[in-house]
């Protein structure tokens, strides 16, 4: 039989209701461990009723510009290296 350690964990929204497992995915009802999230993870058990889960915080969009800049920079470096190799191999001197 599996035994889970439990602790009173905060419920999203700052409330503390019922003992949750350390990972927050299980809820102890006094007799057995019950899932704290629905199978699709859209609902969470707060100890009394199912409530919608909160959306994760929005991520900033600043990373896409950095990624594009790195890709363009890498392409230019490869282009210069290939051009130098062609000049050396073919022996073309300006």
N, C-alpha and C positions, 0 to 999 in steps of 0.2 A: 504494500500500500504506500502510495506517495504522500509525503507530508510536506506542506508548503509553509515556509516562514511567513508570518503576516505582520503587518504594521498598519497603523491608522494612517492612510495616505490622503492627501488633499484631493478633493474632486475638482475638476476644472471649474473655475469661477470663485475659488478661494474657500469653499465650504469643505468641511471635513465630516463625512458621514460613513460609518461602518468601516470595518477592517478590510483593506485592500492588500493584495500581494505587493511585494516591492516593485515589481514591474508595472503594476497598475492594471493588468489585464484580467485579474481574477478578484472576486468579491466573496468574502466568507459570510454565509447567512446564518451561522451558528451551528450548522450540522455538516455542511459540505461546501466546497469551493464552486462558485458559479461564475460563468464568464461575465466580465464587466462591460464588454463590447459586443454588439451584434456581429453576426458573421461577416457582414459587409462593412463593418466598422463605422457605420453612419449614425449609430445610436449607442449611448452609454448608460449603464445602470447606475443611478445615483444612490442606491440603497432603498429607494421607495418606488421609483418609476423610471421608465426609459426616457431619456432626454436626447435631443440631437447633439452630436459631438460638435465642438467648436472647430471652425476652420483654422488651419495652421496660419501663422503670420505670413503675410505676403513677402516674397523675396524681392530685393531690389533688382532692377533691370540693368544695372551698371556693368555687370559681368559680360554682356554680349559685346559691347564696344571693345573691351579689353581682348576678348577672344578673337574678334575680327582683326584687330591691330596685330596680335601675335601671329596670326595666320599670314597676313600680308607681309609682315616683316620676315618670317621664315621663308616665304616664297622668294622674296627679293634676295635673301642671302644665298639660297640654292641657285638662283639665276646667275648671280655674280660668280659663284664657285664653278658652275658649269661653263660659263664664258671663259674664265681663266684657264680651265682644263682644256678647252677646245683650242685656245690660243697656244698653249704649251705643246699639246700633242701635234697640231698641224704645223707648228713652227711659223705661224703667221705673225710677222712683226709689223707694227704700224709705221 
